[in-house]
Amino acid sequence: MGRIGFQEILLVFGLALLIFGPSKLPEIGKSMGKGIREFKTATKEITDSVSLDEGSSDKK
């Protein structure tokens, strides 16, 4: 369990197409891409700040 196969992905895209329609899907994809990009940026910033804090505590 936990792995998503091709059939499941196809089912999800088919349902999204039926629910939202073909005109809204590009907008939804664009907003999801922006959200993922912002999440990755925030995660990287937090990781960088934690690694900097660990480096400064080693020197004390």
DSSP file (Angstrom, degrees, kcal/mol; ACC not computed):
  #  RESIDUE AA STRUCTURE BP1 BP2  ACC     N-H-->O    O-->H-N    N-H-->O    O-->H-N    TCO  KAPPA ALPHA  PHI   PSI    X-CA   Y-CA   Z-CA
    1    1 A M              0   0    0      0, 0.0     3,-0.1     0, 0.0     0, 0.0   0.000 360.0 360.0 360.0 160.9    0.0    0.0    0.0
    2    2 A G        +     0   0    0      1,-0.3     2,-0.4     0, 0.0     0, 0.0   0.173 360.0 109.6 101.4 -18.4    1.0    3.6   -0.4
    3    3 A R        -     0   0    0      0, 0.0     2,-0.6     0, 0.0    -1,-0.3  -0.782  59.2-144.1 -95.4 135.4    2.0    3.5   -4.0
    4    4 A I        -     0   0    0     -2,-0.4     2,-0.1    -3,-0.1     0, 0.0  -0.863  19.0-156.2 -99.0 123.9   -0.1    5.2   -6.6
    5    5 A G     >  -     0   0    0     -2,-0.6     4,-1.9     1,-0.1     5,-0.2  -0.292  32.1 -96.4 -91.7 178.8   -0.4    3.4   -9.9
    6    6 A F  H  > S+     0   0    0      1,-0.2     4,-2.4     2,-0.2     5,-0.2   0.875 121.5  54.3 -63.8 -39.0   -1.2    4.6  -13.3
    7    7 A Q  H  > S+     0   0    0      1,-0.2     4,-2.1     2,-0.2    -1,-0.2   0.885 107.9  49.3 -65.8 -38.8   -4.8    3.7  -13.1
    8    8 A E  H  > S+     0   0    0      2,-0.2     4,-2.4     1,-0.2    -1,-0.2   0.911 111.6  48.7 -66.8 -41.8   -5.3    5.6   -9.9
    9    9 A I  H  X S+     0   0    0     -4,-1.9     4,-2.5     1,-0.2     5,-0.2   0.920 111.2  50.4 -63.5 -42.9   -3.7    8.7  -11.3
   10   10 A L  H  X S+     0   0    0     -4,-2.4     4,-2.3     1,-0.2    -1,-0.2   0.890 110.0  50.8 -61.9 -39.9   -5.9    8.4  -14.4
   11   11 A L  H  X S+     0   0    0     -4,-2.1     4,-2.5     2,-0.2    -2,-0.2   0.912 110.1  49.3 -64.2 -43.5   -9.0    8.1  -12.3
   12   12 A V  H  X S+     0   0    0     -4,-2.4     4,-2.4     1,-0.2    -2,-0.2   0.927 112.8  46.9 -63.1 -45.3   -8.1   11.2  -10.3
   13   13 A F  H  X S+     0   0    0     -4,-2.5     4,-2.2     1,-0.2    -1,-0.2   0.885 111.7  51.8 -65.2 -37.4   -7.5   13.2  -13.4
   14   14 A G  H  X S+     0   0    0     -4,-2.3     4,-2.0    -5,-0.2    -2,-0.2   0.916 111.0  46.8 -64.0 -43.3  -10.7   12.0  -14.9
   15   15 A L  H  X S+     0   0    0     -4,-2.5     4,-2.7     2,-0.2     5,-0.2   0.900 111.3  51.5 -65.3 -40.3  -12.7   12.9  -11.9
   16   16 A A  H  X>S+     0   0    0     -4,-2.4     4,-2.7     1,-0.2     5,-0.7   0.894 109.1  51.3 -62.9 -38.9  -11.0   16.4  -11.8
   17   17 A L  H  X5S+     0   0    0     -4,-2.2     4,-1.3     1,-0.2    -1,-0.2   0.901 112.9  45.3 -64.8 -40.5  -11.9   16.9  -15.4
   18   18 A L  H  <5S+     0   0    0     -4,-2.0    -2,-0.2     2,-0.2    -1,-0.2   0.893 118.7  41.7 -69.3 -39.7  -15.6   16.0  -14.7
   19   19 A I  H  <5S+     0   0    0     -4,-2.7    -2,-0.2    -5,-0.1    -3,-0.2   0.944 129.5  22.7 -75.4 -48.6  -15.8   18.1  -11.6
   20   20 A F  H  <5S-     0   0    0     -4,-2.7     4,-0.4    -5,-0.2    -3,-0.2   0.748 100.2-132.4 -95.6 -25.6  -14.0   21.3  -12.7
   21   21 A G    >X< -     0   0    0     -4,-1.3     4,-1.1    -5,-0.7     3,-0.6  -0.003  31.6 -76.2  88.0 160.8  -14.2   21.1  -16.5
   22   22 A P  T 34 S+     0   0    0      0, 0.0    -1,-0.2     0, 0.0    -4,-0.1   0.740 124.9  58.9 -69.2 -22.6  -11.5   21.6  -19.0
   23   23 A S  T 34 S+     0   0    0      1,-0.2     4,-0.4    -3,-0.2    -2,-0.1   0.799 108.1  43.9 -78.6 -26.5  -11.3   25.4  -18.7
   24   24 A K  T <> S+     0   0    0     -3,-0.6     4,-2.3    -4,-0.4     3,-0.2   0.692  92.9  80.5 -90.5 -20.0  -10.5   25.4  -14.9
   25   25 A L  H  X S+     0   0    0     -4,-1.1     4,-2.7     1,-0.2     5,-0.2   0.882  90.4  50.8 -60.2 -41.7   -7.9   22.7  -14.9
   26   26 A P  H  > S+     0   0    0      0, 0.0     4,-2.2     0, 0.0    -1,-0.2   0.899 111.6  49.1 -62.3 -37.0   -5.0   24.9  -16.2
   27   27 A E  H  > S+     0   0    0     -4,-0.4     4,-2.4    -3,-0.2    -2,-0.2   0.916 112.2  47.9 -65.9 -42.1   -5.8   27.4  -13.5
   28   28 A I  H  X S+     0   0    0     -4,-2.3     4,-2.4     1,-0.2     5,-0.2   0.919 112.2  49.2 -64.7 -43.8   -5.9   24.7  -10.8
   29   29 A G  H  X S+     0   0    0     -4,-2.7     4,-2.3    -5,-0.2    -1,-0.2   0.895 110.9  50.5 -61.7 -40.7   -2.6   23.3  -12.0
   30   30 A K  H  X S+     0   0    0     -4,-2.2     4,-2.1    -5,-0.2    -2,-0.2   0.925 112.0  46.1 -64.8 -44.9   -0.9   26.7  -12.0
   31   31 A S  H  X S+     0   0    0     -4,-2.4     4,-2.1     1,-0.2    -2,-0.2   0.873 112.1  51.2 -68.2 -35.4   -2.0   27.5   -8.5
   32   32 A M  H  X S+     0   0    0     -4,-2.4     4,-2.4     2,-0.2    -1,-0.2   0.896 109.1  51.8 -66.3 -38.9   -1.0   24.0   -7.2
   33   33 A G  H  X S+     0   0    0     -4,-2.3     4,-2.3     2,-0.2    -2,-0.2   0.900 109.8  48.8 -62.8 -41.6    2.4   24.5   -8.8
   34   34 A K  H  X S+     0   0    0     -4,-2.1     4,-2.5     2,-0.2    -1,-0.2   0.910 111.2  50.2 -64.1 -41.7    2.8   27.9   -7.1
   35   35 A G  H  X S+     0   0    0     -4,-2.1     4,-2.2     2,-0.2    -2,-0.2   0.915 111.5  47.1 -63.4 -43.5    1.8   26.3   -3.8
   36   36 A I  H  X S+     0   0    0     -4,-2.4     4,-2.4     2,-0.2    -1,-0.2   0.902 111.9  51.2 -64.5 -41.1    4.3   23.5   -4.1
   37   37 A R  H  X S+     0   0    0     -4,-2.3     4,-2.2     2,-0.2    -2,-0.2   0.913 111.2  47.4 -62.7 -43.1    7.1   25.9   -5.1
   38   38 A E  H  X S+     0   0    0     -4,-2.5     4,-2.6     2,-0.2    -1,-0.2   0.887 111.2  51.8 -65.5 -38.5    6.4   28.1   -2.1
   39   39 A F  H  X S+     0   0    0     -4,-2.2     4,-2.5     2,-0.2    -2,-0.2   0.918 110.1  48.3 -63.6 -43.5    6.4   25.1    0.2
   40   40 A K  H  X S+     0   0    0     -4,-2.4     4,-2.4     2,-0.2    -2,-0.2   0.907 112.1  49.6 -63.1 -41.4    9.7   23.9   -1.2
   41   41 A T  H  X S+     0   0    0     -4,-2.2     4,-2.3     2,-0.2    -2,-0.2   0.927 112.4  46.6 -63.3 -45.5   11.2   27.4   -0.7
   42   42 A A  H  X S+     0   0    0     -4,-2.6     4,-2.3     1,-0.2    -2,-0.2   0.902 112.3  50.6 -64.7 -40.4    9.9   27.6    2.9
   43   43 A T  H  X S+     0   0    0     -4,-2.5     4,-2.4     1,-0.2    -1,-0.2   0.903 110.5  49.3 -63.5 -41.2   11.2   24.1    3.7
   44   44 A K  H  X S+     0   0    0     -4,-2.4     4,-2.6     2,-0.2    -2,-0.2   0.898 110.2  50.9 -65.4 -40.3   14.6   25.0    2.3
   45   45 A E  H  X S+     0   0    0     -4,-2.3     4,-2.3     2,-0.2    -2,-0.2   0.910 111.7  47.2 -64.1 -41.3   14.8   28.2    4.3
   46   46 A I  H  X S+     0   0    0     -4,-2.3     4,-2.3     2,-0.2    -2,-0.2   0.922 112.6  49.3 -65.9 -43.0   13.9   26.3    7.5
   47   47 A T  H  X S+     0   0    0     -4,-2.4     4,-2.3     1,-0.2    -2,-0.2   0.908 111.7  49.3 -62.2 -42.4   16.5   23.6    6.8
   48   48 A D  H  X S+     0   0    0     -4,-2.6     4,-2.1     1,-0.2    -1,-0.2   0.909 111.2  48.8 -63.8 -42.2   19.1   26.2    6.1
   49   49 A S  H  X S+     0   0    0     -4,-2.3     4,-2.1     2,-0.2    -2,-0.2   0.874 111.8  49.3 -68.2 -35.2   18.4   28.1    9.3
   50   50 A V  H  X S+     0   0    0     -4,-2.3     4,-2.3     2,-0.2    -1,-0.2   0.909 111.0  49.2 -68.7 -40.7   18.5   24.9   11.4
   51   51 A S  H  X S+     0   0    0     -4,-2.3     4,-1.8     1,-0.2    -2,-0.2   0.862 111.1  50.3 -67.8 -33.7   21.8   23.9    9.8
   52   52 A L  H  X S+     0   0    0     -4,-2.1     4,-1.9     2,-0.2    -1,-0.2   0.905 109.9  50.5 -67.6 -40.8   23.2   27.3   10.6
   53   53 A D  H  X S+     0   0    0     -4,-2.1     4,-1.8     1,-0.2    -2,-0.2   0.896 110.1  49.9 -64.2 -39.6   22.0   27.1   14.2
   54   54 A E  H  X S+     0   0    0     -4,-2.3     4,-1.2     1,-0.2    -1,-0.2   0.881 109.8  51.6 -66.3 -37.6   23.7   23.7   14.6
   55   55 A G  H  X S+     0   0    0     -4,-1.8     4,-0.8     1,-0.2    -1,-0.2   0.867 110.3  47.9 -67.2 -36.1   26.9   25.0   13.2
   56   56 A S  H  X S+     0   0    0     -4,-1.9     4,-0.5     1,-0.2    -1,-0.2   0.819 108.7  54.0 -75.9 -29.7   27.0   28.0   15.6
   57   57 A S  H  < S+     0   0    0     -4,-1.8     3,-0.4     1,-0.2    -1,-0.2   0.778 102.3  58.9 -74.1 -24.6   26.3   25.8   18.6
   58   58 A D  H  < S+     0   0    0     -4,-1.2    -1,-0.2     1,-0.2    -2,-0.2   0.823 102.5  53.7 -69.1 -31.2   29.2   23.5   17.7
   59   59 A K  H  <        0   0    0     -4,-0.8    -1,-0.2     1,-0.2    -2,-0.2   0.650 360.0 360.0 -80.6 -15.5   31.6   26.5   18.0
   60   60 A K     <        0   0    0     -4,-0.5    -1,-0.2    -3,-0.4    -2,-0.1   0.479 360.0 360.0 -74.7 360.0   30.5   27.5   21.5
